[in-house]
Amino acid sequence: MSPSDPIDRPRATPIPEPVEEAPWWRRVFGPFIAGVWAVVKFGAPVLKFLPAIFKTGGSMLLSIGAYALLYGWKFAAGFVLLIFVHEAGHLVAARLCGLKVGAPVFIPFLGARIALQDAPKNAWVEAVVGIGGPLFGTLGGVACVVLGIVFQSPLMLALASATFFLQLFNLMPIIPLDGGRVVAAISPWLWIAGLALLVPFILVSLSGPGIYILIIVAMSLPRVWRSFRDRNDPEVRRYFEAKPWQRGLIAASYFGLLAFLGVAWLGSHAVLETISV
C-alpha cells in the first residue's frame, strides 16, 4: 500500500456545531404558553357556553335581589324561578319550530326576555312561540297550587296567584306582549281591540300601573301601524296567512287559556285566604 493511499491519510474529526440555547423567556414561559394554547384549543367548545350561563344566572340573581327588597327572598326566588319556567316555554316552542334562540336574560320588575336569532317566517310560528311561555307558566302555577294545598303553604299559593296574574297580563292582545304575538295568527284586528280596551285602564290608573301599560302601548303602535298600512303588500299578506285549522287551534288555545287562568287566579286567592285564616 503506497503512502499516497487515502487510507493512510489522517482523517479530520468533525467538530459538532454549537447548540443554540433557547431564549430565557421561552424556557420560563414556554410550558405556560403551551398550557394556555391547549386550553383554548380543546376547551373552546365548553368555554363558549359560559357567557350565556353568566348572562342568565347573573341576571336571575340580580332580579331575585331586586324583588327580595319588596317581598322577601323566599318569594323573590320562587317568583324568578317561575319567570324562568315561562321563558323556557318560549325557548322550547322556538326550538320545536326550528328557530335559533338565545339564553333568557332577566330584567328586574320587567320580567325576562329571550332573543330570537331567527325571525318567525309567518304568524303561525310567531303564535306558537308566543303561547309557549304562558302555557309553561300556567303549568308552573298549577304545580305551586298543588304544593300549596298538600303542604298548606301560603307561600306556594301566593306564588301561584302571582304567576297566574303574570300569564294573564302577558296574554293581553297587544305587541310586544305574548298575547299580541298569539292573536296575530287569529286576526291582526284583535290588536286594535286590545288597544281600545286598555285606554280606560290607562286613564284611570295613569299614576300607577297604567304608566307601564302606556309604555307597552307606545311600543306596539309602530308595528300595528306598519301592518295595517302595508296590509295589501304581498309579503305582509303572506306573513299573516294561516290555514283554518291553525287559526282554530290558536284561537281555542288562546281563549281557553285566558278562561282557565281567570278561574285559577280567583281560585288560588280563595284557597290562600282559607289557609291564611
Phi and psi restraints in degrees (value plus and minus 20) as a CYANA .aco file:
   2 SER   PHI    -100.1   -60.1
   2 SER   PSI     135.9   175.9
   3 PRO   PHI     -80.0   -40.0
   3 PRO   PSI     -43.1    -3.1
   4 SER   PHI    -102.3   -62.3
   4 SER   PSI     -21.7    18.3
   5 ASP   PHI     -82.9   -42.9
   5 ASP   PSI     114.7   154.7
   6 PRO   PHI     -80.5   -40.5
   6 PRO   PSI     -44.4    -4.4
   7 ILE   PHI     -86.5   -46.5
   7 ILE   PSI     -52.0   -12.0
   8 ASP   PHI    -100.2   -60.2
   8 ASP   PSI     -28.8    11.2
   9 ARG   PHI     -97.2   -57.2
   9 ARG   PSI     123.6   163.6
  10 PRO   PHI     -88.7   -48.7
  10 PRO   PSI     117.6   157.6
  11 ARG   PHI    -110.9   -70.9
  11 ARG   PSI     119.5   159.5
  12 ALA   PHI    -101.5   -61.5
  12 ALA   PSI     111.1   151.1
  13 THR   PHI     -99.5   -59.5
  13 THR   PSI     102.1   142.1
  14 PRO   PHI     -84.1   -44.1
  14 PRO   PSI     116.4   156.4
  15 ILE   PHI    -114.9   -74.9
  15 ILE   PSI      98.9   138.9
  16 PRO   PHI     -83.8   -43.8
  16 PRO   PSI     120.0   160.0
  17 GLU   PHI     -91.8   -51.8
  17 GLU   PSI     122.0   162.0
  18 PRO   PHI     -85.2   -45.2
  18 PRO   PSI     114.9   154.9
  19 VAL   PHI    -100.6   -60.6
  19 VAL   PSI     105.1   145.1
  20 GLU   PHI     -95.1   -55.1
  20 GLU   PSI     105.5   145.5
  21 GLU   PHI     -96.8   -56.8
  21 GLU   PSI     117.7   157.7
  22 ALA   PHI     -84.3   -44.3
  22 ALA   PSI     127.4   167.4
  23 PRO   PHI     -78.3   -38.3
  23 PRO   PSI     132.8   172.8
  24 TRP   PHI     -81.7   -41.7
  24 TRP   PSI     -55.8   -15.8
  25 TRP   PHI     -87.8   -47.8
  25 TRP   PSI     -51.2   -11.2
  26 ARG   PHI     -91.8   -51.8
  26 ARG   PSI     -55.9   -15.9
  27 ARG   PHI     -88.5   -48.5
  27 ARG   PSI     -56.5   -16.5
  28 VAL   PHI     -99.8   -59.8
  28 VAL   PSI     -68.6   -28.6
  29 PHE   PHI    -118.0   -78.0
  29 PHE   PSI     -25.6    14.4
  30 GLY   PHI     -75.4   -35.4
  30 GLY   PSI     -72.8   -32.8
  31 PRO   PHI     -80.0   -40.0
  31 PRO   PSI     -57.5   -17.5
  32 PHE   PHI     -86.0   -46.0
  32 PHE   PSI     -63.4   -23.4
  33 ILE   PHI     -83.2   -43.2
  33 ILE   PSI     -61.1   -21.1
  34 ALA   PHI     -83.1   -43.1
  34 ALA   PSI     -58.9   -18.9
  35 GLY   PHI     -86.0   -46.0
  35 GLY   PSI     -62.1   -22.1
  36 VAL   PHI     -83.5   -43.5
  36 VAL   PSI     -61.6   -21.6
  37 TRP   PHI     -81.7   -41.7
  37 TRP   PSI     -61.3   -21.3
  38 ALA   PHI     -84.5   -44.5
  38 ALA   PSI     -60.6   -20.6
  39 VAL   PHI     -84.4   -44.4
  39 VAL   PSI     -63.5   -23.5
  40 VAL   PHI     -84.7   -44.7
  40 VAL   PSI     -61.1   -21.1
  41 LYS   PHI     -91.5   -51.5
  41 LYS   PSI     -69.4   -29.4
  42 PHE   PHI    -112.8   -72.8
  42 PHE   PSI     -37.9     2.1
  43 GLY   PHI    -118.7   -78.7
  43 GLY   PSI     -21.2    18.8
  44 ALA   PHI     -78.9   -38.9
  44 ALA   PSI     -61.8   -21.8
  45 PRO   PHI     -78.9   -38.9
  45 PRO   PSI     -48.2    -8.2
  46 VAL   PHI    -106.4   -66.4
  46 VAL   PSI     -62.0   -22.0
  47 LEU   PHI     -85.1   -45.1
  47 LEU   PSI     -47.7    -7.7
  48 LYS   PHI     -88.1   -48.1
  48 LYS   PSI     -36.9     3.1
  49 PHE   PHI    -106.7   -66.7
  49 PHE   PSI     -34.1     5.9
  50 LEU   PHI     -83.4   -43.4
  50 LEU   PSI     -61.9   -21.9
  51 PRO   PHI     -77.4   -37.4
  51 PRO   PSI     -61.8   -21.8
  52 ALA   PHI     -83.8   -43.8
  52 ALA   PSI     -60.5   -20.5
  53 ILE   PHI     -83.7   -43.7
  53 ILE   PSI     -65.1   -25.1
  54 PHE   PHI     -84.8   -44.8
  54 PHE   PSI     -58.6   -18.6
  55 LYS   PHI     -84.7   -44.7
  55 LYS   PSI     -67.7   -27.7
  56 THR   PHI     -90.9   -50.9
  56 THR   PSI     -70.1   -30.1
  57 GLY   PHI     -85.1   -45.1
  57 GLY   PSI     -63.1   -23.1
  58 GLY   PHI     -85.5   -45.5
  58 GLY   PSI     -63.0   -23.0
  59 SER   PHI     -89.4   -49.4
  59 SER   PSI     -50.5   -10.5
  60 MET   PHI     -84.3   -44.3
  60 MET   PSI     -66.2   -26.2
  61 LEU   PHI     -83.4   -43.4
  61 LEU   PSI     -58.6   -18.6
  62 LEU   PHI     -82.9   -42.9
  62 LEU   PSI     -62.3   -22.3
  63 SER   PHI     -86.6   -46.6
  63 SER   PSI     -61.1   -21.1
  64 ILE   PHI     -80.2   -40.2
  64 ILE   PSI     -63.3   -23.3
  65 GLY   PHI     -82.8   -42.8
  65 GLY   PSI     -58.6   -18.6
  66 ALA   PHI     -87.8   -47.8
  66 ALA   PSI     -66.7   -26.7
  67 TYR   PHI     -87.4   -47.4
  67 TYR   PSI     -52.2   -12.2
  68 ALA   PHI     -83.9   -43.9
  68 ALA   PSI     -49.0    -9.0
  69 LEU   PHI     -82.7   -42.7
  69 LEU   PSI     -46.6    -6.6
  70 LEU   PHI    -124.2   -84.2
  70 LEU   PSI     -55.5   -15.5
  71 TYR   PHI    -141.7  -101.7
  71 TYR   PSI     -19.8    20.2
  72 GLY   PHI      69.1   109.1
  72 GLY   PSI     134.9   174.9
  73 TRP   PHI     -91.6   -51.6
  73 TRP   PSI     -50.6   -10.6
  74 LYS   PHI     -86.4   -46.4
  74 LYS   PSI     -69.0   -29.0
  75 PHE   PHI     -85.0   -45.0
  75 PHE   PSI     -61.0   -21.0
  76 ALA   PHI     -80.6   -40.6
  76 ALA   PSI     -64.9   -24.9
  77 ALA   PHI     -83.8   -43.8
  77 ALA   PSI     -63.9   -23.9
  78 GLY   PHI     -85.7   -45.7
  78 GLY   PSI     -60.3   -20.3
  79 PHE   PHI     -86.9   -46.9
  79 PHE   PSI     -63.2   -23.2
  80 VAL   PHI     -86.4   -46.4
  80 VAL   PSI     -56.6   -16.6
  81 LEU   PHI     -83.1   -43.1
  81 LEU   PSI     -59.1   -19.1
  82 LEU   PHI     -88.4   -48.4
  82 LEU   PSI     -53.5   -13.5
  83 ILE   PHI     -84.3   -44.3
  83 ILE   PSI     -58.6   -18.6
  84 PHE   PHI     -82.3   -42.3
  84 PHE   PSI     -60.6   -20.6
  85 VAL   PHI     -81.0   -41.0
  85 VAL   PSI     -62.6   -22.6
  86 HIS   PHI     -77.6   -37.6
  86 HIS   PSI     -69.2   -29.2
  87 GLU   PHI     -86.7   -46.7
  87 GLU   PSI     -51.6   -11.6
  88 ALA   PHI     -82.8   -42.8
  88 ALA   PSI     -53.5   -13.5
  89 GLY   PHI     -82.1   -42.1
  89 GLY   PSI     -62.5   -22.5
  90 HIS   PHI     -81.9   -41.9
  90 HIS   PSI     -63.6   -23.6
  91 LEU   PHI     -82.9   -42.9
  91 LEU   PSI     -66.2   -26.2
  92 VAL   PHI     -83.6   -43.6
  92 VAL   PSI     -64.1   -24.1
  93 ALA   PHI     -82.8   -42.8
  93 ALA   PSI     -60.9   -20.9
  94 ALA   PHI     -84.7   -44.7
  94 ALA   PSI     -61.5   -21.5
  95 ARG   PHI     -85.0   -45.0
  95 ARG   PSI     -58.8   -18.8
  96 LEU   PHI     -84.1   -44.1
  96 LEU   PSI     -49.0    -9.0
  97 CYS   PHI    -107.0   -67.0
  97 CYS   PSI     -17.2    22.8
  98 GLY   PHI      60.1   100.1
  98 GLY   PSI       0.4    40.4
  99 LEU   PHI    -117.4   -77.4
  99 LEU   PSI     124.2   164.2
 100 LYS   PHI    -104.2   -64.2
 100 LYS   PSI     117.5   157.5
 101 VAL   PHI    -161.7  -121.7
 101 VAL   PSI     125.2   165.2
 102 GLY   PHI    -106.6   -66.6
 102 GLY   PSI     151.2   191.2
 103 ALA   PHI     -90.2   -50.2
 103 ALA   PSI     129.1   169.1
 104 PRO   PHI     -87.3   -47.3
 104 PRO   PSI     125.3   165.3
 105 VAL   PHI    -142.5  -102.5
 105 VAL   PSI     109.5   149.5
 106 PHE   PHI    -114.9   -74.9
 106 PHE   PSI     120.0   160.0
 107 ILE   PHI    -143.9  -103.9
 107 ILE   PSI      93.5   133.5
 108 PRO   PHI     -72.4   -32.4
 108 PRO   PSI     111.5   151.5
 109 PHE   PHI      47.3    87.3
 109 PHE   PSI     -18.4    21.6
 110 LEU   PHI    -143.8  -103.8
 110 LEU   PSI     -14.4    25.6
 111 GLY   PHI      69.4   109.4
 111 GLY   PSI    -151.1  -111.1
 112 ALA   PHI    -175.0  -135.0
 112 ALA   PSI     149.7   189.7
 113 ARG   PHI    -170.0  -130.0
 113 ARG   PSI     131.5   171.5
 114 ILE   PHI    -135.9   -95.9
 114 ILE   PSI     125.8   165.8
 115 ALA   PHI    -117.2   -77.2
 115 ALA   PSI      95.7   135.7
 116 LEU   PHI     -96.6   -56.6
 116 LEU   PSI      98.5   138.5
 117 GLN   PHI    -102.3   -62.3
 117 GLN   PSI     -38.1     1.9
 118 ASP   PHI    -139.0   -99.0
 118 ASP   PSI     110.2   150.2
 119 ALA   PHI     -94.8   -54.8
 119 ALA   PSI     120.3   160.3
 120 PRO   PHI     -78.1   -38.1
 120 PRO   PSI     118.2   158.2
 121 LYS   PHI     -99.9   -59.9
 121 LYS   PSI     -37.6     2.4
 122 ASN   PHI    -177.9  -137.9
 122 ASN   PSI     155.3   195.3
 123 ALA   PHI     -86.6   -46.6
 123 ALA   PSI     -49.7    -9.7
 124 TRP   PHI     -82.6   -42.6
 124 TRP   PSI     -67.6   -27.6
 125 VAL   PHI     -83.8   -43.8
 125 VAL   PSI     -61.9   -21.9
 126 GLU   PHI     -81.8   -41.8
 126 GLU   PSI     -58.7   -18.7
 127 ALA   PHI     -88.0   -48.0
 127 ALA   PSI     -60.4   -20.4
 128 VAL   PHI     -82.8   -42.8
 128 VAL   PSI     -65.0   -25.0
 129 VAL   PHI     -85.0   -45.0
 129 VAL   PSI     -59.5   -19.5
 130 GLY   PHI     -85.9   -45.9
 130 GLY   PSI     -59.4   -19.4
 131 ILE   PHI    -102.9   -62.9
 131 ILE   PSI     -33.9     6.1
 132 GLY   PHI     -81.3   -41.3
 132 GLY   PSI     -59.0   -19.0
 133 GLY   PHI     -85.3   -45.3
 133 GLY   PSI     -75.4   -35.4
 134 PRO   PHI     -79.9   -39.9
 134 PRO   PSI     -52.4   -12.4
 135 LEU   PHI     -86.1   -46.1
 135 LEU   PSI     -68.8   -28.8
 136 PHE   PHI     -84.6   -44.6
 136 PHE   PSI     -60.1   -20.1
 137 GLY   PHI     -82.1   -42.1
 137 GLY   PSI     -58.7   -18.7
 138 THR   PHI     -84.2   -44.2
 138 THR   PSI     -62.0   -22.0
 139 LEU   PHI     -82.4   -42.4
 139 LEU   PSI     -58.1   -18.1
 140 GLY   PHI     -83.1   -43.1
 140 GLY   PSI     -59.4   -19.4
 141 GLY   PHI     -85.7   -45.7
 141 GLY   PSI     -60.2   -20.2
 142 VAL   PHI     -81.8   -41.8
 142 VAL   PSI     -60.9   -20.9
 143 ALA   PHI     -81.5   -41.5
 143 ALA   PSI     -58.2   -18.2
 144 CYS   PHI     -86.3   -46.3
 144 CYS   PSI     -57.8   -17.8
 145 VAL   PHI     -82.6   -42.6
 145 VAL   PSI     -65.6   -25.6
 146 VAL   PHI     -80.6   -40.6
 146 VAL   PSI     -66.8   -26.8
 147 LEU   PHI     -84.3   -44.3
 147 LEU   PSI     -58.2   -18.2
 148 GLY   PHI     -84.8   -44.8
 148 GLY   PSI     -58.8   -18.8
 149 ILE   PHI     -93.3   -53.3
 149 ILE   PSI     -64.2   -24.2
 150 VAL   PHI     -83.6   -43.6
 150 VAL   PSI     -64.7   -24.7
 151 PHE   PHI    -120.5   -80.5
 151 PHE   PSI     -13.5    26.5
 152 GLN   PHI      31.1    71.1
 152 GLN   PSI      30.6    70.6
 153 SER   PHI    -125.8   -85.8
 153 SER   PSI      89.9   129.9
 154 PRO   PHI     -80.8   -40.8
 154 PRO   PSI     -51.5   -11.5
 155 LEU   PHI     -82.9   -42.9
 155 LEU   PSI     -66.0   -26.0
 156 MET   PHI     -83.8   -43.8
 156 MET   PSI     -60.0   -20.0
 157 LEU   PHI     -89.9   -49.9
 157 LEU   PSI     -56.0   -16.0
 158 ALA   PHI     -84.7   -44.7
 158 ALA   PSI     -59.5   -19.5
 159 LEU   PHI     -85.1   -45.1
 159 LEU   PSI     -59.5   -19.5
 160 ALA   PHI     -82.0   -42.0
 160 ALA   PSI     -66.7   -26.7
 161 SER   PHI     -80.7   -40.7
 161 SER   PSI     -62.2   -22.2
 162 ALA   PHI     -85.3   -45.3
 162 ALA   PSI     -61.9   -21.9
 163 THR   PHI     -94.1   -54.1
 163 THR   PSI     -51.8   -11.8
 164 PHE   PHI     -83.7   -43.7
 164 PHE   PSI     -62.2   -22.2
 165 PHE   PHI     -85.5   -45.5
 165 PHE   PSI     -59.1   -19.1
 166 LEU   PHI     -81.1   -41.1
 166 LEU   PSI     -61.4   -21.4
 167 GLN   PHI     -87.1   -47.1
 167 GLN   PSI     -60.4   -20.4
 168 LEU   PHI     -80.0   -40.0
 168 LEU   PSI     -64.3   -24.3
 169 PHE   PHI     -81.4   -41.4
 169 PHE   PSI     -64.0   -24.0
 170 ASN   PHI     -88.3   -48.3
 170 ASN   PSI     -40.8    -0.8
 171 LEU   PHI    -109.7   -69.7
 171 LEU   PSI     -14.4    25.6
 172 MET   PHI     -80.1   -40.1
 172 MET   PSI     116.0   156.0
 173 PRO   PHI     -98.3   -58.3
 173 PRO   PSI      37.3    77.3
 174 ILE   PHI    -155.9  -115.9
 174 ILE   PSI     127.0   167.0
 175 ILE   PHI     -99.6   -59.6
 175 ILE   PSI     119.4   159.4
 176 PRO   PHI    -119.3   -79.3
 176 PRO   PSI      -1.1    38.9
 177 LEU   PHI     -89.9   -49.9
 177 LEU   PSI     143.8   183.8
 178 ASP   PHI     -80.4   -40.4
 178 ASP   PSI     -58.9   -18.9
 179 GLY   PHI     -80.2   -40.2
 179 GLY   PSI     -57.0   -17.0
 180 GLY   PHI     -84.4   -44.4
 180 GLY   PSI     -55.0   -15.0
 181 ARG   PHI     -93.4   -53.4
 181 ARG   PSI     -53.3   -13.3
 182 VAL   PHI     -91.9   -51.9
 182 VAL   PSI     -68.0   -28.0
 183 VAL   PHI     -90.9   -50.9
 183 VAL   PSI     -31.6     8.4
 184 ALA   PHI     -79.0   -39.0
 184 ALA   PSI     -50.2   -10.2
 185 ALA   PHI    -102.3   -62.3
 185 ALA   PSI     -33.5     6.5
 186 ILE   PHI    -111.1   -71.1
 186 ILE   PSI     -80.5   -40.5
 187 SER   PHI    -189.2  -149.2
 187 SER   PSI     107.9   147.9
 188 PRO   PHI     -81.2   -41.2
 188 PRO   PSI     -37.7     2.3
 189 TRP   PHI     -83.9   -43.9
 189 TRP   PSI     -41.7    -1.7
 190 LEU   PHI     -86.4   -46.4
 190 LEU   PSI     -42.6    -2.6
 191 TRP   PHI     -82.2   -42.2
 191 TRP   PSI     -63.4   -23.4
 192 ILE   PHI     -84.0   -44.0
 192 ILE   PSI     -62.2   -22.2
 193 ALA   PHI     -81.9   -41.9
 193 ALA   PSI     -61.9   -21.9
 194 GLY   PHI     -83.6   -43.6
 194 GLY   PSI     -62.3   -22.3
 195 LEU   PHI     -84.3   -44.3
 195 LEU   PSI     -60.1   -20.1
 196 ALA   PHI     -85.7   -45.7
 196 ALA   PSI     -57.9   -17.9
 197 LEU   PHI     -88.8   -48.8
 197 LEU   PSI     -46.8    -6.8
 198 LEU   PHI    -104.5   -64.5
 198 LEU   PSI     -37.9     2.1
 199 VAL   PHI     -78.3   -38.3
 199 VAL   PSI     -69.4   -29.4
 200 PRO   PHI     -80.5   -40.5
 200 PRO   PSI     -58.7   -18.7
 201 PHE   PHI     -83.7   -43.7
 201 PHE   PSI     -60.6   -20.6
 202 ILE   PHI     -85.0   -45.0
 202 ILE   PSI     -63.4   -23.4
 203 LEU   PHI     -86.1   -46.1
 203 LEU   PSI     -55.8   -15.8
 204 VAL   PHI     -94.3   -54.3
 204 VAL   PSI     -58.7   -18.7
 205 SER   PHI    -141.2  -101.2
 205 SER   PSI      21.3    61.3
 206 LEU   PHI     -84.6   -44.6
 206 LEU   PSI     -48.3    -8.3
 207 SER   PHI    -103.5   -63.5
 207 SER   PSI     -27.6    12.4
 208 GLY   PHI    -139.9   -99.9
 208 GLY   PSI    -145.5  -105.5
 209 PRO   PHI     -84.7   -44.7
 209 PRO   PSI     -38.6     1.4
 210 GLY   PHI     -80.0   -40.0
 210 GLY   PSI     -47.3    -7.3
 211 ILE   PHI     -85.7   -45.7
 211 ILE   PSI     -55.0   -15.0
 212 TYR   PHI     -88.5   -48.5
 212 TYR   PSI     -60.4   -20.4
 213 ILE   PHI     -83.7   -43.7
 213 ILE   PSI     -58.4   -18.4
 214 LEU   PHI     -81.8   -41.8
 214 LEU   PSI     -60.1   -20.1
 215 ILE   PHI     -83.7   -43.7
 215 ILE   PSI     -62.6   -22.6
 216 ILE   PHI     -83.8   -43.8
 216 ILE   PSI     -63.1   -23.1
 217 VAL   PHI     -80.6   -40.6
 217 VAL   PSI     -63.0   -23.0
 218 ALA   PHI     -81.7   -41.7
 218 ALA   PSI     -55.4   -15.4
 219 MET   PHI     -90.4   -50.4
 219 MET   PSI     -49.2    -9.2
 220 SER   PHI    -101.2   -61.2
 220 SER   PSI     -46.0    -6.0
 221 LEU   PHI     -79.3   -39.3
 221 LEU   PSI     -62.9   -22.9
 222 PRO   PHI     -78.2   -38.2
 222 PRO   PSI     -64.1   -24.1
 223 ARG   PHI     -90.8   -50.8
 223 ARG   PSI     -60.6   -20.6
 224 VAL   PHI     -79.4   -39.4
 224 VAL   PSI     -64.3   -24.3
 225 TRP   PHI     -82.7   -42.7
 225 TRP   PSI     -65.4   -25.4
 226 ARG   PHI     -84.3   -44.3
 226 ARG   PSI     -60.6   -20.6
 227 SER   PHI     -83.6   -43.6
 227 SER   PSI     -61.0   -21.0
 228 PHE   PHI    -101.3   -61.3
 228 PHE   PSI     -50.7   -10.7
 229 ARG   PHI     -85.9   -45.9
 229 ARG   PSI     -59.8   -19.8
 230 ASP   PHI    -124.0   -84.0
 230 ASP   PSI       5.2    45.2
 231 ARG   PHI     -83.8   -43.8
 231 ARG   PSI     -42.3    -2.3
 232 ASN   PHI    -110.1   -70.1
 232 ASN   PSI     -23.7    16.3
 233 ASP   PHI     -88.6   -48.6
 233 ASP   PSI     111.2   151.2
 234 PRO   PHI     -76.6   -36.6
 234 PRO   PSI     -57.9   -17.9
 235 GLU   PHI     -87.8   -47.8
 235 GLU   PSI     -61.2   -21.2
 236 VAL   PHI     -86.0   -46.0
 236 VAL   PSI     -64.0   -24.0
 237 ARG   PHI     -82.7   -42.7
 237 ARG   PSI     -59.0   -19.0
 238 ARG   PHI     -86.0   -46.0
 238 ARG   PSI     -55.2   -15.2
 239 TYR   PHI     -82.9   -42.9
 239 TYR   PSI     -60.7   -20.7
 240 PHE   PHI    -108.8   -68.8
 240 PHE   PSI     -19.8    20.2
 241 GLU   PHI     -90.4   -50.4
 241 GLU   PSI     119.1   159.1
 242 ALA   PHI    -171.4  -131.4
 242 ALA   PSI     129.8   169.8
 243 LYS   PHI     -91.9   -51.9
 243 LYS   PSI     133.5   173.5
 244 PRO   PHI     -75.4   -35.4
 244 PRO   PSI     -59.4   -19.4
 245 TRP   PHI     -88.6   -48.6
 245 TRP   PSI     -50.5   -10.5
 246 GLN   PHI     -89.0   -49.0
 246 GLN   PSI     -64.4   -24.4
 247 ARG   PHI     -82.2   -42.2
 247 ARG   PSI     -62.9   -22.9
 248 GLY   PHI     -83.4   -43.4
 248 GLY   PSI     -61.9   -21.9
 249 LEU   PHI     -86.3   -46.3
 249 LEU   PSI     -63.7   -23.7
 250 ILE   PHI     -85.9   -45.9
 250 ILE   PSI     -63.1   -23.1
 251 ALA   PHI     -82.2   -42.2
 251 ALA   PSI     -65.2   -25.2
 252 ALA   PHI     -84.0   -44.0
 252 ALA   PSI     -60.5   -20.5
 253 SER   PHI     -87.2   -47.2
 253 SER   PSI     -63.4   -23.4
 254 TYR   PHI     -86.6   -46.6
 254 TYR   PSI     -75.8   -35.8
 255 PHE   PHI     -91.4   -51.4
 255 PHE   PSI     -52.0   -12.0
 256 GLY   PHI     -85.9   -45.9
 256 GLY   PSI     -61.0   -21.0
 257 LEU   PHI     -87.6   -47.6
 257 LEU   PSI     -57.9   -17.9
 258 LEU   PHI     -80.3   -40.3
 258 LEU   PSI     -65.5   -25.5
 259 ALA   PHI     -84.6   -44.6
 259 ALA   PSI     -63.8   -23.8
 260 PHE   PHI     -82.8   -42.8
 260 PHE   PSI     -63.2   -23.2
 261 LEU   PHI     -85.2   -45.2
 261 LEU   PSI     -57.9   -17.9
 262 GLY   PHI     -81.2   -41.2
 262 GLY   PSI     -65.6   -25.6
 263 VAL   PHI     -86.8   -46.8
 263 VAL   PSI     -62.1   -22.1
 264 ALA   PHI     -85.1   -45.1
 264 ALA   PSI     -58.7   -18.7
 265 TRP   PHI     -84.3   -44.3
 265 TRP   PSI     -67.9   -27.9
 266 LEU   PHI     -85.1   -45.1
 266 LEU   PSI     -60.7   -20.7
 267 GLY   PHI     -84.7   -44.7
 267 GLY   PSI     -60.9   -20.9
 268 SER   PHI     -85.3   -45.3
 268 SER   PSI     -54.9   -14.9
 269 HIS   PHI     -82.3   -42.3
 269 HIS   PSI     -65.0   -25.0
 270 ALA   PHI     -83.2   -43.2
 270 ALA   PSI     -64.2   -24.2
 271 VAL   PHI     -86.3   -46.3
 271 VAL   PSI     -58.9   -18.9
 272 LEU   PHI     -82.2   -42.2
 272 LEU   PSI     -61.7   -21.7
 273 GLU   PHI     -85.6   -45.6
 273 GLU   PSI     -56.5   -16.5
 274 THR   PHI     -85.1   -45.1
 274 THR   PSI     -64.1   -24.1
 275 ILE   PHI     -91.8   -51.8
 275 ILE   PSI     -55.4   -15.4
 276 SER   PHI     -92.2   -52.2
 276 SER   PSI     -41.6    -1.6
